[in-house]
Amino acid sequence: MEWLHGDPYYPLSMPIRVYVYEMPSKFTYDLLWLFQNTYRETSNLTSNGSPVHRLIEQHSIDYWLWADLMAPDSERLLKNVVRVDRQEDADLFYVPFFTTISFFLMEKQQCKALYREALKWVTDQPAWKRSEGRDHIFPIHHPWSFKSVRKFVKNAIWLLPDMDSTGNWYKPGQVSLEKDLILPYVPNVDLCDAKCLSESEAKRTILLFFRGRLKRNAGGKIRSKLVSELTGAKDVVIEEGSAGEGGKAAAQKGMRRSIFCLSPAGDTPSSARLFDAIVSGCIPVIISDELELPFEGVLDYRKIALFVSSTDAVQPGWLLNYLKGISSTQLREMRRSLAEYSRHFVYSSPAQPLGPEDLVWRMGQGACCSASGHRQKPVGKQKPPQKPQSSWDEGLADVQLGQTRVMGIVTAKLVQPYRDRPNEGTLAIYTELSPMADPSFETGRPGESAVELGRIIDRGLRLQESRAVDTESLCVVAGKLVWAIRIDLHILDNGGNLVDAANIAALAALMTFRRPECSLGGEDGQEVIIHPPENST
């Protein structure tokens, strides 16, 4: 598929390394059992009448990602992401907490208590403290899930259904396209495969179809206006419905008999109906002015969907005239694209190449280095003694090699060591490729070039022969405190030989860096006192 090949996230030259936390079973397996054992209790409905288990399934991206990561290597098909056993080998840390199941199937206070326990468990981890959560992934796909404690994990990478610009679900500053990823809902209908599409083409006699809740809040208020405009029109079917078993069958039948499927906003700008339409071969008509779509950096939605403004959609007669004016040639092209695109929205086990699980990690390639966009500001001169949470910008080098210029900055911070390496500090490399340095570099998430450059420098510095960093010498108190060394490489001009220039900048910055000395003091003789370099002897 040529439309993917030009994207910076495809293909990946090196897999993303993900560490999956082994959380207590009350956050993982116990919740899966709770879901399974209560599945047949169909009387358990949400406030809008939808069976709660169906709603959980629509947001079950946490299960599908976790299932793929935990599967034996011999059974996995995805090659662009690998699960690592050691935290120090990880690019990203995945938090396998089923936040949606706990929200819907537990009592309110019990759920909030579990959220607080999960928060404490994760934020107590050394890896979280080291990065302040910026390399941690939280599946928060339902707008209500984890809501009571979200503010404490706002630095983490969230997996969301949309950005919700209304502010009703996510507080300002909590979500952004710079750090978070949007994932598609899990479809509520079966995939209409190539055979199904061929057989259903002649049966698509309905011009426009919609089945769902006719009244919603926030941006979803557009639905009631559309109902008033479209009800009773020829070749248009507008039905009230929910996501239950009967609702699934009715929606699937209607979508497979329709040319266009209406996809207005719900309580948030997104709606599961969009993805039901795509896998049904029904061309979505998206009426949601604030919608951010999954994998927009990779997929061209203009090939499979029509975008209509809310203002135009409610004008008398406008929408139906517009749809009737779509040429048969354009319809054939869009149907052909739908057949090709549907695989990107079908979660499965094992996860398939170019399926949604795969595209998450292709988009997430930049997320594994997004912490480089959050480098701590330099701390001013400190007076001893200092508490261990302080950090310093003491290493700086500006290297020009021909027409290439790279600035290296080294910082250090005291953190807890990894459990399996209690006597060793850590080294992390972050790169920033700005369009100011080269027009081919893009803003936003770091692309493949930035990730690859950082890993090359990292491997070179870690080689035993280079002796660039002795990680054992970074230990302050075994098992309790070690120095975490961070090297930020800012590419200011790119005229070639970028790897050589970046290597020199990293080494030169390390040579100018002076690690603060530490001593033990306090009443019990166990308090760590930091002596800034200018006061060290």
Rosetta blueprint (number, residue, H / E / L):
1 M L
2 E H
3 W H
4 L H
5 H H
6 G L
7 D L
8 P L
9 Y L
10 Y L
11 P L
12 L L
13 S L
14 M L
15 P L
16 I E
17 R E
18 V E
19 Y E
20 V E
21 Y L
22 E L
23 M L
24 P L
25 S H
26 K H
27 F H
28 T L
29 Y H
30 D H
31 L H
32 L H
33 W H
34 L H
35 F H
36 Q H
37 N H
38 T L
39 Y L
40 R L
41 E L
42 T L
43 S L
44 N L
45 L E
46 T L
47 S L
48 N L
49 G L
50 S L
51 P E
52 V H
53 H H
54 R H
55 L H
56 I H
57 E H
58 Q H
59 H L
60 S L
61 I H
62 D H
63 Y H
64 W H
65 L H
66 W H
67 A H
68 D H
69 L H
70 M H
71 A L
72 P L
73 D H
74 S H
75 E H
76 R L
77 L L
78 L L
79 K L
80 N L
81 V E
82 V E
83 R E
84 V L
85 D L
86 R L
87 Q H
88 E H
89 D H
90 A L
91 D L
92 L E
93 F E
94 Y E
95 V L
96 P L
97 F L
98 F L
99 T H
100 T H
101 I H
102 S H
103 F H
104 F H
105 L H
106 M L
107 E L
108 K H
109 Q H
110 Q H
111 C H
112 K H
113 A H
114 L H
115 Y H
116 R H
117 E H
118 A H
119 L H
120 K H
121 W H
122 V H
123 T H
124 D L
125 Q L
126 P H
127 A H
128 W H
129 K H
130 R H
131 S H
132 E L
133 G L
134 R L
135 D L
136 H E
137 I E
138 F E
139 P E
140 I L
141 H L
142 H L
143 P L
144 W L
145 S L
146 F L
147 K H
148 S H
149 V H
150 R H
151 K H
152 F H
153 V H
154 K L
155 N L
156 A L
157 I E
158 W E
159 L E
160 L E
161 P L
162 D L
163 M L
164 D L
165 S L
166 T L
167 G L
168 N L
169 W L
170 Y L
171 K L
172 P L
173 G L
174 Q L
175 V L
176 S L
177 L L
178 E L
179 K L
180 D L
181 L E
182 I E
183 L L
184 P L
185 Y L
186 V L
187 P L
188 N L
189 V L
190 D L
191 L L
192 C L
193 D L
194 A H
195 K H
196 C H
197 L H
198 S H
199 E H
200 S H
201 E H
202 A H
203 K H
204 R L
205 T L
206 I E
207 L E
208 L E
209 F E
210 F E
211 R E
212 G E
213 R L
214 L L
215 K L
216 R L
217 N L
218 A H
219 G H
220 G H
221 K H
222 I H
223 R H
224 S H
225 K H
226 L H
227 V H
228 S H
229 E H
230 L H
231 T L
232 G L
233 A L
234 K L
235 D L
236 V E
237 V E
238 I E
239 E E
240 E E
241 G L
242 S L
243 A L
244 G L
245 E H
246 G H
247 G H
248 K H
249 A H
250 A H
251 A H
252 Q H
253 K H
254 G H
255 M H
256 R H
257 R L
258 S E
259 I E
260 F E
261 C E
262 L E
263 S E
264 P E
265 A L
266 G L
267 D L
268 T L
269 P L
270 S L
271 S L
272 A L
273 R H
274 L H
275 F H
276 D H
277 A H
278 I H
279 V H
280 S H
281 G L
282 C L
283 I E
284 P E
285 V E
286 I E
287 I E
288 S L
289 D L
290 E L
291 L L
292 E L
293 L L
294 P L
295 F L
296 E L
297 G L
298 V L
299 L L
300 D L
301 Y H
302 R H
303 K H
304 I L
305 A L
306 L E
307 F E
308 V L
309 S L
310 S H
311 T H
312 D H
313 A H
314 V L
315 Q L
316 P L
317 G L
318 W H
319 L H
320 L H
321 N H
322 Y H
323 L H
324 K H
325 G L
326 I L
327 S L
328 S H
329 T H
330 Q H
331 L H
332 R H
333 E H
334 M H
335 R H
336 R H
337 S H
338 L H
339 A H
340 E H
341 Y H
342 S H
343 R H
344 H H
345 F H
346 V L
347 Y L
348 S L
349 S L
350 P L
351 A L
352 Q L
353 P L
354 L L
355 G L
356 P H
357 E H
358 D H
359 L H
360 V H
361 W H
362 R H
363 M H
364 G H
365 Q L
366 G L
367 A H
368 C H
369 C H
370 S H
371 A H
372 S H
373 G H
374 H H
375 R L
376 Q L
377 K L
378 P L
379 V L
380 G L
381 K L
382 Q L
383 K L
384 P L
385 P L
386 Q E
387 K L
388 P L
389 Q L
390 S L
391 S E
392 W E
393 D E
394 E E
395 G E
396 L E
397 A E
398 D E
399 V E
400 Q E
401 L E
402 G L
403 Q L
404 T E
405 R E
406 V E
407 M E
408 G E
409 I E
410 V E
411 T E
412 A E
413 K E
414 L E
415 V E
416 Q L
417 P L
418 Y L
419 R L
420 D L
421 R L
422 P L
423 N L
424 E L
425 G L
426 T E
427 L E
428 A E
429 I E
430 Y E
431 T E
432 E E
433 L E
434 S L
435 P L
436 M L
437 A L
438 D L
439 P L
440 S L
441 F L
442 E L
443 T L
444 G L
445 R L
446 P L
447 G L
448 E H
449 S H
450 A H
451 V H
452 E H
453 L H
454 G H
455 R H
456 I H
457 I H
458 D H
459 R H
460 G H
461 L H
462 R H
463 L L
464 Q L
465 E L
466 S L
467 R L
468 A L
469 V L
470 D L
471 T H
472 E H
473 S H
474 L H
475 C E
476 V E
477 V E
478 A L
479 G L
480 K L
481 L E
482 V E
483 W E
484 A E
485 I E
486 R E
487 I E
488 D E
489 L E
490 H E
491 I E
492 L E
493 D E
494 N L
495 G L
496 G L
497 N L
498 L H
499 V H
500 D H
501 A H
502 A H
503 N H
504 I H
505 A H
506 A H
507 L H
508 A H
509 A H
510 L H
511 M H
512 T H
513 F L
514 R L
515 R L
516 P L
517 E E
518 C E
519 S E
520 L E
521 G E
522 G L
523 E L
524 D L
525 G L
526 Q L
527 E E
528 V E
529 I E
530 I E
531 H E
532 P L
533 P H
534 E H
535 N H
536 S L
537 T L
